[in-house]
Amino acid sequence: MTQLLQDSQIQAELSQLSDWELEGKTIKSVRKFKDFIAAINFVNKLVEPAEAAGHHPDLEISYNKVKISLSTHDAGGLTSKDFELAKIISQLT
């Protein structure tokens, strides 16, 4: 099982991600797009990196907004897997 990160490690990782914030044992980001189609196109771009990582975000779609939440559920909190995928997601447009 992947090791949980310590608070100091979480803060160090978050400092490298301007578009993510900590909420409990999860990191979250909200992306806003011009319309529903653009939001869904973005979600479709998440499939390949999530599958490749074997790590899948929780997603909420509300018209032109996509809320992405990452946490390693089987570890009970945040691990390096969450931040690795967050960095990849942050580069998607």
Backbone as numpy.savetxt, mean C-alpha at the origin, in Angstrom:
# Nx Ny Nz CAx CAy CAz Cx Cy Cz
7.73 -17.07 8.88 6.90 -15.89 8.88 7.78 -14.64 8.88
7.30 -13.61 8.23 8.02 -12.35 8.16 7.98 -11.63 9.50
9.11 -11.02 9.87 9.23 -10.31 11.15 8.49 -8.98 11.14
7.79 -8.70 12.22 7.17 -7.38 12.40 8.27 -6.33 12.56
8.01 -5.15 12.03 8.95 -4.05 12.17 8.72 -3.34 13.50
9.80 -2.83 14.07 9.73 -2.02 15.28 9.24 -0.62 14.90
8.73 0.13 15.88 8.22 1.48 15.62 9.26 2.37 14.93
10.50 2.28 15.37 11.55 3.12 14.76 11.78 2.73 13.31
11.68 1.45 13.00 11.84 1.00 11.62 10.66 1.47 10.76
9.47 1.41 11.32 8.27 1.87 10.61 8.41 3.35 10.29
8.83 4.15 11.26 8.98 5.59 11.03 10.05 5.87 9.98
11.14 5.12 10.00 12.21 5.30 9.01 11.69 4.99 7.61
10.93 3.91 7.48 10.36 3.54 6.18 9.34 4.58 5.72
8.49 5.03 6.63 7.47 6.03 6.27 8.09 7.34 5.80
9.23 7.68 6.35 9.88 8.93 5.97 10.31 8.94 4.51
10.38 7.76 3.91 10.75 7.64 2.50 9.53 7.61 1.58
8.34 7.64 2.17 7.10 7.54 1.39 6.20 8.73 1.71
6.25 9.75 0.88 5.49 10.97 1.16 3.98 10.80 1.00
3.55 9.80 0.27 2.12 9.65 0.00 1.45 8.56 0.83
2.10 8.11 1.90 1.55 7.08 2.77 1.53 7.58 4.21
0.55 7.08 4.99 0.50 7.44 6.40 0.17 6.20 7.24
0.58 6.26 8.47 0.37 5.16 9.41 -1.00 5.30 10.05
-1.73 4.20 10.08 -3.02 4.16 10.77 -3.10 2.83 11.50
-2.80 2.86 12.78 -2.76 1.63 13.56 -1.64 0.73 13.10
-1.98 -0.49 12.70 -0.99 -1.47 12.21 -1.01 -1.55 10.69
-1.38 -0.45 10.05 -1.56 -0.41 8.60 -0.95 0.88 8.05
-0.45 0.82 6.81 -0.10 2.05 6.11 -1.12 2.22 4.99
-1.50 3.50 4.78 -2.56 3.80 3.83 -2.17 4.96 2.93
-2.73 4.89 1.72 -2.55 5.97 0.76 -3.86 6.12 -0.01
-4.22 7.35 -0.31 -5.41 7.61 -1.11 -4.97 8.29 -2.39
-5.38 7.73 -3.51 -5.08 8.30 -4.82 -6.37 8.81 -5.43
-6.31 9.98 -6.04 -7.49 10.58 -6.67 -7.22 10.70 -8.17
-8.22 10.33 -8.97 -8.10 10.32 -10.42 -9.20 11.16 -11.05
-9.11 11.37 -12.36 -10.08 12.24 -13.02 -11.48 11.64 -13.06
-11.58 10.29 -13.08 -12.89 9.65 -13.13 -12.76 8.19 -12.71
-13.90 7.50 -12.74 -13.96 6.10 -12.33 -13.08 5.21 -13.20
-13.10 5.43 -14.49 -12.31 4.61 -15.42 -10.82 4.71 -15.08
-10.34 5.93 -14.83 -8.93 6.12 -14.48 -8.60 5.43 -13.16
-9.52 5.47 -12.21 -9.31 4.81 -10.92 -9.19 3.29 -11.11
-10.06 2.72 -11.93 -10.03 1.28 -12.18 -8.77 0.90 -12.95
-8.36 1.73 -13.90 -7.11 1.46 -14.63 -5.92 1.41 -13.67
-5.91 2.30 -12.69 -4.84 2.29 -11.68 -4.89 0.98 -10.87
-6.08 0.59 -10.45 -6.22 -0.66 -9.68 -5.69 -1.84 -10.49
-5.99 -1.85 -11.78 -5.51 -2.94 -12.63 -3.98 -2.98 -12.69
-3.33 -1.83 -12.57 -1.87 -1.78 -12.57 -1.27 -2.37 -11.29
-2.09 -2.46 -10.25 -1.62 -3.02 -8.97 -1.51 -4.55 -8.99
-2.24 -5.17 -9.92 -2.33 -6.63 -9.93 -0.97 -7.30 -10.10
-0.23 -6.90 -11.12 1.05 -7.57 -11.40 2.05 -7.45 -10.27
2.32 -6.24 -9.75 3.30 -6.18 -8.65 2.82 -6.89 -7.38
1.52 -6.85 -7.11 1.01 -7.54 -5.92 1.17 -9.05 -6.06
0.85 -9.57 -7.24 1.00 -11.00 -7.48 2.46 -11.41 -7.43
3.33 -10.60 -8.02 4.77 -10.91 -8.03 5.32 -10.94 -6.60
4.82 -10.05 -5.75 5.28 -9.99 -4.36 4.61 -11.04 -3.49
3.52 -11.60 -3.97 2.75 -12.52 -3.13 2.16 -11.80 -1.93
1.84 -10.53 -2.13 1.35 -9.66 -1.06 0.31 -8.74 -1.66
-0.89 -8.72 -1.09 -2.00 -8.04 -1.74 -2.58 -6.94 -0.85
-2.76 -5.75 -1.42 -3.32 -4.65 -0.65 -4.82 -4.79 -0.48
-5.35 -4.18 0.55 -6.79 -4.01 0.68 -7.12 -2.73 -0.07
-8.19 -2.77 -0.86 -8.54 -1.63 -1.70 -9.98 -1.21 -1.46
-10.18 0.10 -1.48 -11.53 0.68 -1.45 -11.61 1.63 -2.62
-12.64 1.47 -3.44 -12.82 2.33 -4.60 -14.11 3.11 -4.42
-14.02 4.41 -4.53 -15.18 5.28 -4.45 -15.09 6.29 -5.60
-15.78 5.98 -6.68 -15.78 6.74 -7.91 -14.36 7.00 -8.41
-13.78 8.16 -8.09 -12.45 8.49 -8.62 -11.34 8.39 -7.58
-11.63 7.81 -6.43 -10.64 7.67 -5.37 -10.38 6.19 -5.10
-9.10 5.89 -4.88 -8.70 4.54 -4.51 -7.92 4.63 -3.20
-8.41 3.96 -2.18 -7.72 3.90 -0.89 -7.01 2.56 -0.83
-5.70 2.61 -0.62 -4.86 1.42 -0.58 -4.38 1.24 0.86
-4.58 0.05 1.39 -4.13 -0.26 2.75 -3.22 -1.48 2.70
-2.11 -1.38 3.40 -1.15 -2.49 3.46 -0.85 -2.86 4.90
-0.90 -4.16 5.16 -0.52 -4.73 6.45 -0.29 -6.21 6.19
0.64 -6.79 6.89 0.89 -8.22 6.73 0.01 -8.94 7.74
-1.16 -9.35 7.29 -2.18 -9.90 8.19 -1.70 -11.12 8.97
-0.98 -12.03 8.30 -0.56 -13.24 9.01 0.53 -12.96 10.05
1.19 -11.80 9.94 2.20 -11.42 10.95 1.58 -10.52 12.02
0.40 -9.98 11.75 -0.28 -9.13 12.73 0.17 -7.69 12.75
0.71 -7.20 11.63 1.13 -5.80 11.59 2.00 -5.53 10.38
2.87 -4.54 10.51 3.69 -4.09 9.40 5.03 -4.81 9.32
5.35 -5.22 8.10 6.62 -5.88 7.84 7.28 -5.20 6.64
8.47 -5.65 6.31 9.17 -5.10 5.15 8.38 -5.32 3.87
7.57 -6.38 3.80 6.76 -6.64 2.61 5.82 -5.47 2.31
5.27 -4.87 3.36 4.34 -3.75 3.18 5.04 -2.55 2.57
6.20 -2.24 3.06 6.92 -1.07 2.56 7.51 -1.30 1.18
7.93 -2.52 0.90 8.43 -2.83 -0.44 7.33 -2.64 -1.47
6.13 -3.14 -1.18 5.02 -2.98 -2.12 4.55 -1.53 -2.18
4.56 -0.83 -1.06 4.17 0.59 -1.05 5.08 1.41 -1.96
6.36 1.12 -1.93 7.30 1.85 -2.80 7.00 1.60 -4.28
6.65 0.38 -4.63 6.30 0.06 -6.01 5.00 0.77 -6.39
4.00 0.71 -5.52 2.72 1.36 -5.79 2.90 2.86 -5.95
3.75 3.46 -5.14 3.98 4.91 -5.22 4.53 5.34 -6.57
5.17 4.44 -7.28 5.74 4.77 -8.59 4.74 4.61 -9.73
3.59 3.97 -9.44 2.58 3.77 -10.48 1.80 5.05 -10.72
1.48 5.29 -11.98 0.65 6.46 -12.29 -0.62 6.06 -12.98
